[in-house]
Amino acid sequence: MTAAQALLLTAAAATGGALNSVAGGGTFIAFPALLFAGVAPVPANATATLALWPGAAASAFAYRHDVTAPARVRWLLGITSLIGGCIGALLLLKTSNEAFEKIIPPLLLFSSLVFTLSKWINAQIKRWSHPSTEKNLMLLLGAAIQFVIAVYGGYFGAGIGILMIAAWSALGMSNIHGVNGLRSLLGTAINGIALLLFVVNHSVEWAPGLLMAVTAVLTGYFGAAYARKLPPVFIRRFVLIVAWGMTAYFFWKFYA
């Protein structure tokens, strides 16, 4: 690893850690940086998980007081996240680098659309739900959605924060900081179990991964502490810009 590559990866980890603390999406920055540094796509994704997971865990700790969901909801979604993340990671380990490149842009496009349309989805869900069954229906629907997101997150981490924010906003959570706290907690679980499998299967490039992890920890914690003070509308607009910008970038990179 050259000095220029080390500088690139450090800057990417700092940006990605701060981005994760706002609304997720740090992989949008870390993953391309690892590709530019010469790491193959599948190991780059595994290494990006190593690089950003400690920072995400620090961010989740900073947000711990904002998580207002009941304990039974947190347990259900946590277990669902671990199972889905494990399945997604195993699928990634069976995927070739060439096939992995082609599926990234469509997945990012989907996540960006979900976040953009979250208010409309929320309105439709409320219209379809019967008042007497709405609570249980929302819990079951939320668990099913979280499982799908977790499988995707274990397979490719970019955008899972955006997807979770979109899903929980659509299901009626109106406090963006509360949603962010839940997103941080569940994202840490998904990426944690995936990282464990990547390490066991020797899919991680340790030198760039550890360099990035140290930087991401600092930006993840302090970035989350600052993000909690930001107006919700600013956070939403920021996420939209990042989501669509990175979606366009990945389409250009892998299809142009």
Rosetta blueprint (number, residue, H / E / L):
1 M L
2 T L
3 A H
4 A H
5 Q H
6 A H
7 L H
8 L H
9 L H
10 T H
11 A H
12 A H
13 A H
14 A H
15 T H
16 G H
17 G H
18 A H
19 L H
20 N H
21 S H
22 V H
23 A L
24 G L
25 G L
26 G L
27 T H
28 F H
29 I H
30 A H
31 F H
32 P H
33 A H
34 L H
35 L H
36 F H
37 A L
38 G L
39 V L
40 A L
41 P H
42 V H
43 P H
44 A H
45 N H
46 A H
47 T H
48 A H
49 T H
50 L H
51 A H
52 L H
53 W H
54 P H
55 G H
56 A H
57 A H
58 A H
59 S H
60 A H
61 F H
62 A H
63 Y L
64 R H
65 H H
66 D H
67 V L
68 T L
69 A L
70 P L
71 A H
72 R H
73 V H
74 R H
75 W H
76 L H
77 L H
78 G H
79 I H
80 T H
81 S H
82 L H
83 I H
84 G H
85 G H
86 C H
87 I H
88 G H
89 A H
90 L H
91 L H
92 L H
93 L H
94 K L
95 T L
96 S L
97 N H
98 E H
99 A H
100 F H
101 E H
102 K H
103 I H
104 I H
105 P H
106 P H
107 L H
108 L H
109 L H
110 F H
111 S H
112 S H
113 L H
114 V H
115 F H
116 T H
117 L L
118 S H
119 K H
120 W H
121 I H
122 N H
123 A H
124 Q H
125 I H
126 K H
127 R H
128 W H
129 S L
130 H L
131 P L
132 S L
133 T L
134 E H
135 K H
136 N H
137 L H
138 M H
139 L H
140 L H
141 L H
142 G H
143 A H
144 A H
145 I H
146 Q H
147 F H
148 V H
149 I H
150 A H
151 V H
152 Y H
153 G H
154 G H
155 Y H
156 F L
157 G L
158 A L
159 G L
160 I H
161 G H
162 I H
163 L H
164 M H
165 I H
166 A H
167 A H
168 W H
169 S H
170 A H
171 L L
172 G L
173 M L
174 S L
175 N L
176 I H
177 H H
178 G H
179 V H
180 N H
181 G H
182 L H
183 R H
184 S H
185 L H
186 L H
187 G H
188 T H
189 A H
190 I H
191 N H
192 G H
193 I H
194 A H
195 L H
196 L H
197 L H
198 F H
199 V H
200 V H
201 N L
202 H L
203 S L
204 V L
205 E L
206 W H
207 A H
208 P H
209 G H
210 L H
211 L H
212 M H
213 A H
214 V H
215 T H
216 A H
217 V H
218 L H
219 T H
220 G H
221 Y H
222 F H
223 G H
224 A H
225 A H
226 Y H
227 A H
228 R L
229 K L
230 L L
231 P L
232 P H
233 V H
234 F H
235 I H
236 R H
237 R H
238 F H
239 V H
240 L H
241 I H
242 V H
243 A H
244 W H
245 G H
246 M H
247 T H
248 A H
249 Y H
250 F H
251 F H
252 W H
253 K H
254 F H
255 Y H
256 A L
